[in-house]
Amino acid sequence: MARLIALEVSADPRAAGAVRDRWEAGDAILPLDPTAPRTELDALLSALRPDRIATLDDPAGRSLPAPLPTADGTALVVATSGSTGTPKGVELTDAALAASTSGSLARLRCQDGEIWRVPLPLHHVAGLTALRRGWALGTDPDAVAPGDLDALLAPGADRVAVVPTQLHRWLDRDAAAGPRRVLLGGAAASTELLARAAAAGIEVTTSYGMTETCGGCVYDGRALDGVEVEVAEDGRIRVRGAVRFAGYRGDPAASAAVLDDEGWFTSGDLGRLEADGRLTVLGRIDDVVISGGENVPLSVVVTALRSHPDVADAAAIGRPDPEWGEVVHAVVVPRDGAHPPTLAALRAHVRGRHPAAFAPRAVTVVDALPRDAMGKATRAALRAALGEPG
């Protein structure tokens, strides 16, 4: 059996080397965010029960009590968000990560010797898979702190993996700087952002995936080689192929709920397959508001809000309503703080594109959206910012 090592990783330059050393030693890694609250880390360790915990300053670490067994071939266990309950550990094998790496490099037409810059957190699967792409090309990836814009835009890298928030800030700072080839994921990208990048001569490939698929497994709407994607009758996106996870650590019931006997993983995302076979992602199934009996995907509302000329960024949540059941509440960042868009203007803009139920019934103007390290404005963070319980 393999050993699972809980390893605290950060923006420290030693982190990438520590990860590689563990893998070369045959260990599996449970990456930890050292900036997370101690109570969160303790809950994660209690739920996932690794063999040891180590840090960059203490690579030997110490043993932990009553570890769960770890199957041979396991390379990575990534904790899902514990904001709605006990965290789950997504088990990824070395074979799955290798399939993800080879499929990504082939689709992107990468060349040996190219250098990947990695300004993504290494406790997320996206940061770790970006490291593996660099190593597969025979180079040392350039891992930098996610918030260090100067390091992101410095010369010396050929490719970079970023989230939309980072690309926004990059283009606002200096569109002529930075690598010219970008893998964009972690959250939905607006058409405006993609157009700005294209105008700056930046080649952007959008990716869709999740921890359970070793991160991005669909590029620009098309599945990587060796990956199958379909949309179930209830609208959920399903994925099958070598990149799929093995199961949730120590939780066979949770694994069985999303993995079937034919190898399909049923995600919590809604999607649509277009006539040309491309996948359009409509958002999380739990981010659908039912207003007046109509299903309203909040991601569609957000896309419409962001297309308003006076909106720099936007999010949306559902709120209870005695008449409609639920209504849409918009949260917007205005382009001009002195002249934010009115609720009436936003409603008219959305109604010009979608049914009336999609139009927000309330709006809150903020200076910036609360986003996590992967650029996502989570529902809990939005509610907290509005002074509501999560």
C-alpha positions as CSV (number, residue, x, y, z in Angstrom):
1,M,0.0,0.0,0.0
2,A,1.1,3.6,-0.6
3,R,1.5,6.2,2.0
4,L,-0.6,9.4,2.0
5,I,1.4,12.4,3.1
6,A,-0.4,15.6,4.1
7,L,2.0,18.2,2.7
8,E,1.6,21.9,3.4
9,V,2.3,23.7,0.1
10,S,2.4,27.5,-0.5
11,A,4.0,30.0,-2.9
12,D,7.4,29.1,-1.4
13,P,9.8,28.3,-4.3
14,R,10.5,24.9,-2.6
15,A,7.0,23.7,-2.8
16,A,7.1,22.3,-6.4
17,G,10.3,20.4,-5.6
18,A,8.8,19.0,-2.4
19,V,5.8,17.7,-4.4
20,R,8.0,16.1,-7.0
21,D,10.2,14.5,-4.3
22,R,7.2,12.9,-2.7
23,W,6.0,11.5,-6.0
24,E,9.4,10.2,-6.9
25,A,9.5,8.4,-3.5
26,G,6.2,6.7,-4.4
27,D,4.1,8.6,-1.9
28,A,0.6,10.0,-2.5
29,I,0.1,13.6,-1.5
30,L,-2.8,15.4,0.3
31,P,-1.9,19.0,-0.4
32,L,-2.8,21.5,2.4
33,D,-3.2,25.2,2.3
34,P,-1.1,26.5,5.2
35,T,-3.1,29.7,5.3
36,A,-6.4,27.9,6.0
37,P,-7.8,28.2,9.5
38,R,-6.5,25.6,11.9
39,T,-10.0,24.3,12.5
40,E,-10.5,23.7,8.8
41,L,-7.2,21.8,8.5
42,D,-8.0,19.7,11.6
43,A,-11.4,18.7,10.1
44,L,-9.8,17.8,6.9
45,L,-7.1,15.6,8.6
46,S,-9.8,14.0,10.7
47,A,-11.9,13.2,7.7
48,L,-9.2,12.0,5.3
49,R,-6.8,10.4,7.8
50,P,-3.4,10.5,6.0
51,D,-0.3,8.6,7.3
52,R,1.8,11.6,8.0
53,I,1.9,15.4,7.9
54,A,4.9,17.3,6.7
55,T,5.8,20.9,5.9
56,L,8.5,22.5,3.7
57,D,10.5,23.3,6.8
58,D,10.0,19.8,8.2
59,P,9.9,17.4,5.2
60,A,10.1,14.3,7.4
61,G,7.1,15.3,9.3
62,R,5.3,13.2,11.9
63,S,3.0,10.2,11.9
64,L,-0.7,10.6,12.4
65,P,-3.0,8.2,14.2
66,A,-5.3,5.6,12.6
67,P,-4.6,6.3,8.9
68,L,-6.9,5.0,6.2
69,P,-5.3,2.6,3.7
70,T,-4.2,4.2,0.4
71,A,-4.3,2.0,-2.7
72,D,-1.1,1.5,-4.8
73,G,-1.1,3.8,-7.7
74,T,-2.7,6.7,-5.9
75,A,-0.7,9.9,-6.5
76,L,-3.0,12.6,-5.1
77,V,-5.9,13.2,-2.8
78,V,-7.4,16.6,-3.2
79,A,-10.0,17.9,-0.6
80,T,-13.2,19.3,-1.9
81,S,-14.7,22.3,-0.2
82,G,-16.0,21.6,3.2
83,S,-18.2,24.7,3.3
84,T,-21.4,22.5,3.1
85,G,-20.3,19.6,5.3
86,T,-17.4,17.2,5.8
87,P,-14.8,17.5,3.2
88,K,-14.4,14.7,0.6
89,G,-11.0,13.5,-0.6
90,V,-10.9,13.0,-4.4
91,E,-8.5,10.2,-5.1
92,L,-6.5,10.6,-8.3
93,T,-4.1,7.9,-9.6
94,D,-0.8,8.5,-11.3
95,A,-2.2,7.0,-14.4
96,A,-5.1,9.5,-14.4
97,L,-2.8,12.4,-13.9
98,A,-0.5,11.1,-16.7
99,A,-3.5,10.8,-19.1
100,S,-4.5,14.4,-18.2
101,T,-1.0,15.6,-18.8
102,S,-0.5,13.9,-22.2
103,G,-4.0,14.8,-23.4
104,S,-3.5,18.5,-22.5
105,L,0.0,18.8,-24.0
106,A,-1.3,17.1,-27.3
107,R,-4.3,19.4,-27.6
108,L,-2.3,22.5,-26.9
109,R,0.5,21.4,-29.3
110,C,3.2,22.0,-26.7
111,Q,6.8,21.5,-27.5
112,D,9.6,20.0,-25.5
113,G,11.6,22.7,-23.7
114,E,8.6,25.1,-23.3
115,I,8.3,26.6,-19.8
116,W,5.0,26.7,-17.9
117,R,4.3,29.5,-15.4
118,V,2.1,28.4,-12.6
119,P,0.4,31.2,-10.6
120,L,-2.2,28.9,-9.2
121,P,-2.5,27.5,-5.6
122,L,-0.7,24.1,-5.3
123,H,-3.4,22.8,-3.0
124,H,-5.8,22.8,-6.0
125,V,-5.6,20.2,-8.7
126,A,-5.1,22.9,-11.4
127,G,-1.8,24.1,-9.9
128,L,-0.5,20.5,-9.5
129,T,-1.4,19.5,-13.1
130,A,0.2,22.6,-14.4
131,L,3.4,21.5,-12.7
132,R,3.2,18.1,-14.3
133,R,2.8,19.6,-17.8
134,G,6.1,21.5,-17.3
135,W,8.0,18.5,-16.0
136,A,6.7,16.4,-19.0
137,L,8.2,18.9,-21.3
138,G,11.6,18.5,-19.7
139,T,11.6,21.9,-17.9
140,D,11.2,23.2,-14.4
141,P,7.8,25.0,-14.2
142,D,7.9,28.5,-12.8
143,A,5.5,28.4,-9.8
144,V,4.7,31.9,-8.5
145,A,2.3,33.3,-5.9
146,P,-1.2,33.6,-7.3
147,G,-1.5,37.2,-6.3
148,D,1.9,38.3,-7.6
149,L,1.1,40.1,-10.9
150,D,4.6,41.2,-11.4
151,A,5.8,37.6,-11.4
152,L,3.0,36.5,-13.6
153,L,3.9,39.1,-16.3
154,A,7.7,38.7,-16.0
155,P,9.5,37.4,-19.1
156,G,10.9,33.8,-19.3
157,A,7.8,31.6,-19.7
158,D,6.1,30.3,-22.8
159,R,2.7,29.3,-21.4
160,V,0.7,30.0,-18.3
161,A,-2.4,28.6,-16.6
162,V,-4.6,31.3,-15.0
163,V,-8.2,31.9,-13.9
164,P,-10.3,34.7,-15.3
165,T,-9.7,37.1,-12.4
166,Q,-5.9,36.9,-13.0
167,L,-6.4,37.5,-16.8
168,H,-8.6,40.5,-16.1
169,R,-5.9,42.0,-13.8
170,W,-3.2,41.1,-16.3
171,L,-5.0,42.9,-19.2
172,D,-5.7,45.9,-17.0
173,R,-2.0,46.2,-16.0
174,D,-0.2,45.5,-19.3
175,A,-1.7,43.5,-22.1
176,A,1.6,43.4,-24.0
177,A,3.4,41.6,-21.1
178,G,3.4,38.0,-20.1
179,P,3.2,34.7,-22.0
180,R,1.3,34.7,-25.2
181,R,-0.4,31.3,-24.7
182,V,-2.9,30.9,-21.9
183,L,-4.9,28.0,-20.5
184,L,-7.9,29.5,-18.8
185,G,-10.0,27.7,-16.3
186,G,-11.4,27.6,-12.8
187,A,-14.5,29.7,-13.6
188,A,-16.5,30.9,-16.6
189,A,-14.9,33.5,-18.8
190,S,-16.9,36.3,-20.3
191,T,-16.9,36.9,-24.1
192,E,-15.5,40.4,-23.4
193,L,-12.5,39.0,-21.5
194,L,-11.8,36.6,-24.3
195,A,-12.1,39.4,-26.9
196,R,-9.7,41.6,-25.0
197,A,-7.1,38.8,-24.8
198,A,-7.4,38.1,-28.5
199,A,-7.0,41.8,-29.3
200,A,-3.8,41.8,-27.3
201,G,-2.4,38.8,-29.3
202,I,-2.9,36.3,-26.5
203,E,-3.9,32.8,-27.5
204,V,-6.4,31.6,-25.0
205,T,-7.7,28.0,-24.6
206,T,-10.6,27.7,-22.2
207,S,-10.9,24.6,-20.1
208,Y,-13.7,22.9,-18.2
209,G,-13.3,20.2,-15.7
210,M,-13.3,19.5,-11.9
211,T,-11.1,17.9,-9.3
212,E,-12.7,14.5,-10.2
213,T,-11.4,14.7,-13.8
214,C,-7.8,15.9,-12.9
215,G,-9.0,19.4,-13.7
216,G,-9.7,20.6,-17.2
217,C,-10.7,17.7,-19.5
218,V,-12.7,19.8,-22.1
219,Y,-10.8,22.4,-24.1
220,D,-12.8,25.1,-26.0
221,G,-15.8,22.9,-25.7
222,R,-14.3,19.6,-26.9
223,A,-13.2,16.7,-24.8
224,L,-9.5,15.8,-24.7
225,D,-8.5,12.6,-26.6
226,G,-9.4,9.6,-24.5
227,V,-12.2,11.5,-22.7
228,E,-15.9,11.1,-23.4
229,V,-18.5,13.7,-22.4
230,E,-22.3,13.5,-22.5
231,V,-25.3,15.3,-21.0
232,A,-27.8,13.2,-19.0
233,E,-31.5,13.6,-19.3
234,D,-31.6,15.8,-16.2
235,G,-29.0,18.1,-17.8
236,R,-26.0,17.0,-15.8
237,I,-22.6,16.7,-17.5
238,R,-21.2,13.2,-17.4
239,V,-17.5,12.3,-18.0
240,R,-15.8,9.0,-18.7
241,G,-12.2,8.2,-19.5
242,A,-8.7,7.7,-18.1
243,V,-8.7,11.1,-16.4
244,R,-11.6,10.1,-14.1
245,F,-10.9,9.8,-10.3
246,A,-10.9,6.5,-8.5
247,G,-13.3,7.5,-5.8
248,Y,-13.8,9.5,-2.6
249,R,-11.3,8.5,0.1
250,G,-13.0,6.4,2.8
251,D,-16.5,7.1,1.4
252,P,-17.8,4.3,-0.8
253,A,-21.4,5.6,-0.6
254,A,-20.4,9.0,-1.9
255,S,-18.4,7.4,-4.7
256,A,-21.2,5.1,-5.7
257,A,-23.6,8.1,-5.9
258,V,-21.6,9.6,-8.8
259,L,-19.8,6.7,-10.4
260,D,-21.7,4.0,-12.4
261,D,-20.7,0.5,-13.6
262,E,-20.0,1.8,-17.1
263,G,-17.3,4.2,-15.9
264,W,-19.3,7.4,-16.1
265,F,-18.9,10.1,-13.5
266,T,-22.0,12.3,-13.1
267,S,-21.0,15.8,-12.2
268,G,-23.0,18.5,-10.4
269,D,-22.8,20.8,-13.5
270,L,-25.5,21.4,-16.0
271,G,-24.6,21.5,-19.7
272,R,-25.7,21.4,-23.3
273,L,-24.2,19.7,-26.3
274,E,-24.4,22.0,-29.3
275,A,-25.1,20.8,-32.9
276,D,-21.4,20.7,-33.7
277,G,-20.7,18.5,-30.6
278,R,-19.2,21.3,-28.4
279,L,-20.1,21.4,-24.8
280,T,-21.7,24.5,-23.3
281,V,-21.5,24.6,-19.5
282,L,-24.6,26.2,-17.9
283,G,-23.5,26.2,-14.3
284,R,-23.9,24.2,-11.1
285,I,-27.1,22.3,-10.7
286,D,-27.4,23.9,-7.2
287,D,-27.0,27.3,-8.7
288,V,-30.4,27.2,-10.5
289,V,-33.1,29.4,-9.1
290,I,-36.7,28.3,-9.6
291,S,-38.7,31.5,-10.0
292,G,-42.4,31.4,-10.8
293,G,-41.9,27.8,-11.9
294,E,-39.1,28.6,-14.4
295,N,-35.6,27.2,-14.0
296,V,-33.1,30.1,-14.1
297,P,-29.4,29.1,-14.3
298,L,-27.5,31.8,-12.5
299,S,-24.5,31.5,-14.7
300,V,-26.6,32.6,-17.7
301,V,-27.8,35.6,-15.7
302,V,-24.2,36.5,-14.8
303,T,-23.1,36.3,-18.4
304,A,-25.9,38.7,-19.4
305,L,-25.1,41.1,-16.5
306,R,-21.4,41.2,-17.5
307,S,-22.3,42.2,-21.1
308,H,-23.9,45.4,-19.8
309,P,-21.6,48.3,-20.8
310,D,-21.6,49.8,-17.2
311,V,-20.8,46.5,-15.5
312,A,-17.1,45.4,-14.9
313,D,-17.9,42.2,-13.0
314,A,-21.0,40.5,-11.7
315,A,-22.4,37.6,-9.8
316,A,-25.9,36.5,-8.8
317,I,-27.6,34.5,-6.0
318,G,-31.2,33.4,-5.4
319,R,-33.3,34.8,-2.6
320,P,-36.6,33.5,-1.2
321,D,-39.7,35.4,-2.4
322,P,-43.3,34.9,-1.1
323,E,-44.8,35.4,-4.6
324,W,-42.2,33.8,-6.9
325,G,-40.7,31.2,-4.7
326,E,-37.2,32.6,-5.5
327,V,-35.9,35.6,-7.3
328,V,-32.5,36.6,-8.7
329,H,-30.4,39.1,-6.7
330,A,-27.6,40.7,-8.7
331,V,-24.2,41.7,-7.3
332,V,-22.3,44.0,-9.6
333,V,-19.0,45.9,-9.8
334,P,-19.6,49.1,-11.8
335,R,-17.1,50.4,-14.4
336,D,-17.6,53.8,-12.9
337,G,-18.3,53.8,-9.2
338,A,-19.8,57.3,-9.3
339,H,-22.4,56.1,-11.9
340,P,-23.4,52.5,-11.2
341,P,-26.1,50.9,-13.3
342,T,-29.6,51.0,-12.0
343,L,-31.8,48.0,-11.2
344,A,-34.2,49.1,-14.0
345,A,-31.3,49.2,-16.5
346,L,-30.0,45.8,-15.5
347,R,-33.5,44.3,-15.7
348,A,-34.1,45.7,-19.1
349,H,-30.7,44.5,-20.3
350,V,-31.3,40.9,-19.1
351,R,-34.9,40.8,-20.3
352,G,-33.7,41.7,-23.8
353,R,-31.8,38.4,-23.9
354,H,-33.8,36.0,-21.6
355,P,-37.2,35.4,-20.1
356,A,-38.5,37.7,-17.5
357,A,-37.7,35.3,-14.6
358,F,-34.0,35.8,-15.4
359,A,-34.1,39.5,-14.7
360,P,-32.8,40.5,-11.2
361,R,-35.3,41.7,-8.7
362,A,-32.7,43.4,-6.6
363,V,-29.1,44.6,-7.1
364,T,-26.2,45.3,-4.7
365,V,-23.3,47.4,-5.9
366,V,-19.8,46.4,-4.6
367,D,-16.3,47.5,-5.2
368,A,-15.1,43.9,-5.8
369,L,-16.5,40.5,-5.7
370,P,-15.3,38.1,-3.0
371,R,-13.4,35.5,-4.9
372,D,-11.4,32.5,-3.7
373,A,-7.9,31.5,-4.9
374,M,-9.3,29.9,-8.1
375,G,-11.3,33.0,-9.0
376,K,-14.7,31.7,-8.0
377,A,-17.3,34.0,-6.3
378,T,-18.8,31.3,-4.1
379,R,-22.4,31.4,-3.0
380,A,-21.4,31.4,0.7
381,A,-18.9,34.3,0.2
382,L,-21.5,36.3,-1.7
383,R,-24.1,35.8,1.1
384,A,-21.5,36.7,3.7
385,A,-20.6,39.9,1.7
386,L,-24.4,40.8,1.7
387,G,-24.6,40.1,5.5
388,E,-26.6,36.9,5.1
389,P,-26.0,33.5,6.6
390,G,-24.3,31.1,4.2
